[in-house]
Amino acid sequence: MTIEHKVFLGIGLATLLIIVGGVFFTNQQDSNQNQSSISAQTSTKPLMGEAITIQGETHIKRGESHPPYNSNPPTSGWHYGDGVGGAGIHDTEVPDELLVHSLEHGAVILSYNASLSASDVEKLKQIFRQTTGKGIMVPRKNLDVPVALTSWGRLYKLQTIDEKTIKAFFVINSNRGPEQTPMF
């Protein structure tokens, strides 16, 4: 191969890299703009659920007593400062003080009555896996409805498993707590 061929080949490869890089960069920018647009659109929509009076954001130590929450499940109030509820699906109850801390950080919690049938719990898990945003799913022994959705200062109780409502609540209410952090 002559030097001229090597130069032309080098120029061709450099051009190809520039084109591929440009396409990748443009797609990344479009994706980020679309995500920002979605976030902006949902943050301007009114929050779903009943507005529950905010009981503050007081951090307490584990085991420390506090006044009762004003809703079941709670939507604000006293919580541990050294932990959160943990993202994802939980098969056992999680202390309210950890869940409230997650709400403060913008999480949405799908609580279900611990006495639901295994098939209903599986249906909820399938719906939960299709949601977006910061999410936690937990059983709750003393829940007075089959399903409850909570975010900071908001409560939406469901008598039936309503996939459309659950997904909409996650989209609209996620990441709307007073502390915006990646940890929830």
Backbone torsions as a table, in degrees:
resi	resn	phi	psi	omega
1	MET	NA	133.5	-177.9
2	THR	-81.4	167.1	178.7
3	ILE	-63.0	-37.7	179.3
4	GLU	-61.4	-43.2	178.9
5	HIS	-63.5	-40.9	179.0
6	LYS	-64.3	-39.6	178.3
7	VAL	-63.8	-48.1	179.6
8	PHE	-62.5	-40.3	177.9
9	LEU	-63.9	-43.4	177.8
10	GLY	-62.0	-44.8	178.7
11	ILE	-63.4	-41.4	179.0
12	GLY	-62.3	-45.4	178.5
13	LEU	-65.0	-41.3	178.1
14	ALA	-62.2	-42.7	178.5
15	THR	-62.1	-44.3	179.6
16	LEU	-61.1	-44.1	178.2
17	LEU	-61.5	-41.0	179.1
18	ILE	-64.0	-43.2	-179.4
19	ILE	-65.4	-48.6	-179.9
20	VAL	-61.6	-44.7	178.2
21	GLY	-61.3	-41.1	178.9
22	GLY	-63.8	-42.9	178.1
23	VAL	-63.5	-45.2	179.3
24	PHE	-60.7	-47.0	-178.8
25	PHE	-61.7	-43.2	179.5
26	THR	-63.5	-42.6	178.5
27	ASN	-63.8	-39.8	178.3
28	GLN	-63.6	-43.0	178.9
29	GLN	-63.5	-44.0	178.7
30	ASP	-60.6	-43.0	179.9
31	SER	-62.5	-45.2	178.7
32	ASN	-64.4	-39.8	178.3
33	GLN	-66.0	-40.7	178.0
34	ASN	-63.1	-42.9	179.2
35	GLN	-64.1	-41.8	177.7
36	SER	-63.6	-39.6	179.4
37	SER	-64.2	-42.7	178.2
38	ILE	-63.1	-45.2	179.2
39	SER	-61.4	-42.6	179.9
40	ALA	-64.5	-40.8	-179.8
41	GLN	-65.2	-44.1	-178.2
42	THR	-72.8	-30.6	-179.2
43	SER	-73.6	-13.1	177.5
44	THR	-96.7	-12.5	178.0
45	LYS	-76.4	145.7	175.8
46	PRO	-63.3	143.1	178.5
47	LEU	-64.3	146.6	176.6
48	MET	-86.3	154.8	174.7
49	GLY	96.7	167.9	178.4
50	GLU	-71.6	133.2	176.4
51	ALA	-75.1	124.5	179.2
52	ILE	-110.0	134.5	-179.7
53	THR	-54.1	128.9	-179.7
54	ILE	-70.8	128.0	-179.7
55	GLN	-97.0	15.0	177.7
56	GLY	98.2	-176.0	-175.3
57	GLU	-130.5	35.2	-173.3
58	THR	-72.4	126.1	174.4
59	HIS	-82.7	136.7	176.4
60	ILE	-127.3	163.6	176.6
61	LYS	-83.6	152.9	177.4
62	ARG	-57.7	132.8	-179.9
63	GLY	88.7	-13.5	-179.7
64	GLU	-72.5	136.2	-179.7
65	SER	-78.5	159.6	178.5
66	HIS	-154.0	162.5	177.0
67	PRO	-59.7	161.9	-179.8
68	PRO	-68.4	153.7	174.8
69	TYR	-73.5	155.5	-177.5
70	ASN	-92.9	8.5	175.8
71	SER	-153.7	161.2	176.7
72	ASN	-130.6	110.2	-1.9
73	PRO	-72.0	159.7	179.8
74	PRO	-69.1	154.3	179.8
75	THR	-121.5	-4.1	177.9
76	SER	-170.7	179.1	174.4
77	GLY	113.6	-155.7	-172.7
78	TRP	-65.7	135.9	-179.8
79	HIS	-155.5	158.3	178.9
80	TYR	-68.9	137.7	178.2
81	GLY	-86.7	-5.8	-174.1
82	ASP	-115.8	30.2	177.3
83	GLY	176.6	164.1	178.5
84	VAL	-131.4	173.5	-176.9
85	GLY	-68.7	-24.6	-179.9
86	GLY	87.0	126.0	-177.3
87	ALA	-64.6	153.5	172.0
88	GLY	100.9	-163.2	-175.8
89	ILE	-95.6	126.2	176.2
90	HIS	-110.2	137.9	178.6
91	ASP	-96.9	-6.5	176.1
92	THR	-127.4	160.2	-179.0
93	GLU	-62.6	151.2	177.7
94	VAL	-120.2	137.4	-179.1
95	PRO	-55.9	138.3	179.5
96	ASP	-55.0	-35.3	-177.3
97	GLU	-65.2	-26.7	174.2
98	LEU	-81.1	-40.4	-179.8
99	LEU	-65.1	-40.7	179.3
100	VAL	-63.3	-37.1	177.0
101	HIS	-63.1	-38.2	176.1
102	SER	-64.6	-40.6	176.7
103	LEU	-59.3	-42.0	179.5
104	GLU	-58.3	-31.7	-179.5
105	HIS	-90.3	8.6	173.5
106	GLY	99.6	8.0	179.7
107	ALA	-72.9	156.1	169.2
108	VAL	-113.0	136.5	-178.4
109	ILE	-118.3	128.4	172.8
110	LEU	-100.9	108.1	177.1
111	SER	-102.3	141.3	176.7
112	TYR	-130.7	149.7	179.0
113	ASN	-62.1	126.4	-175.4
114	ALA	-60.9	-15.5	-179.7
115	SER	-91.7	5.5	177.4
116	LEU	-61.4	151.6	178.2
117	SER	-66.3	157.6	179.1
118	ALA	-59.9	-36.3	180.0
119	SER	-68.8	-37.5	176.2
120	ASP	-67.0	-39.8	177.9
121	VAL	-63.2	-41.4	178.5
122	GLU	-64.0	-39.5	177.3
123	LYS	-61.7	-43.4	177.5
124	LEU	-63.2	-40.0	178.6
125	LYS	-61.9	-41.8	178.7
126	GLN	-63.3	-42.5	177.7
127	ILE	-64.3	-46.0	-178.6
128	PHE	-58.1	-41.3	-179.6
129	ARG	-63.9	-19.5	-179.8
130	GLN	-95.6	-1.5	-179.3
131	THR	-81.5	163.8	176.6
132	THR	-119.2	161.6	178.3
133	GLY	96.4	-169.6	-179.4
134	LYS	-82.4	114.7	-174.0
135	GLY	-134.1	146.9	175.5
136	ILE	-136.7	139.3	174.8
137	MET	-125.6	127.0	-176.3
138	VAL	-142.7	148.4	170.3
139	PRO	-78.5	156.2	179.8
140	ARG	-143.7	117.2	-176.1
141	LYS	-65.6	-40.7	-173.1
142	ASN	-99.9	27.2	179.0
143	LEU	-78.5	131.2	-175.3
144	ASP	-89.1	4.5	176.5
145	VAL	-136.4	165.0	178.1
146	PRO	-63.6	-39.6	-175.6
147	VAL	-141.1	140.7	173.9
148	ALA	-136.8	139.1	177.1
149	LEU	-112.5	133.3	178.4
150	THR	-131.5	147.3	167.7
151	SER	-141.6	177.7	-175.4
152	TRP	-58.4	113.5	177.1
153	GLY	76.4	10.5	-177.4
154	ARG	-133.4	142.1	178.9
155	LEU	-139.8	129.7	178.1
156	TYR	-129.5	110.5	-179.1
157	LYS	-96.7	136.4	-178.7
158	LEU	-119.9	133.6	176.0
159	GLN	-84.5	-18.4	178.9
160	THR	-136.3	167.9	176.6
161	ILE	-81.9	108.1	-176.5
162	ASP	-113.9	96.3	-174.9
163	GLU	-56.1	-45.6	-177.1
164	LYS	-61.9	-44.5	179.9
165	THR	-66.5	-42.4	-179.6
166	ILE	-61.0	-49.0	-179.5
167	LYS	-63.2	-41.6	179.6
168	ALA	-63.5	-41.4	179.3
169	PHE	-59.6	-44.6	179.0
170	PHE	-62.0	-44.6	-178.5
171	VAL	-64.0	-47.1	-172.5
172	ILE	-79.5	-39.7	-171.8
173	ASN	-94.9	-12.2	-178.1
174	SER	-67.1	142.3	176.2
175	ASN	62.1	34.6	179.3
176	ARG	-115.9	18.9	177.4
177	GLY	-78.2	171.6	-176.5
178	PRO	-71.4	-21.8	179.0
179	GLU	-117.0	114.3	-180.0
180	GLN	-91.6	104.2	178.1
181	THR	-139.0	156.5	177.2
182	PRO	-71.6	-23.0	180.0
183	MET	-83.7	133.4	176.2
184	PHE	-143.6	NA	NA
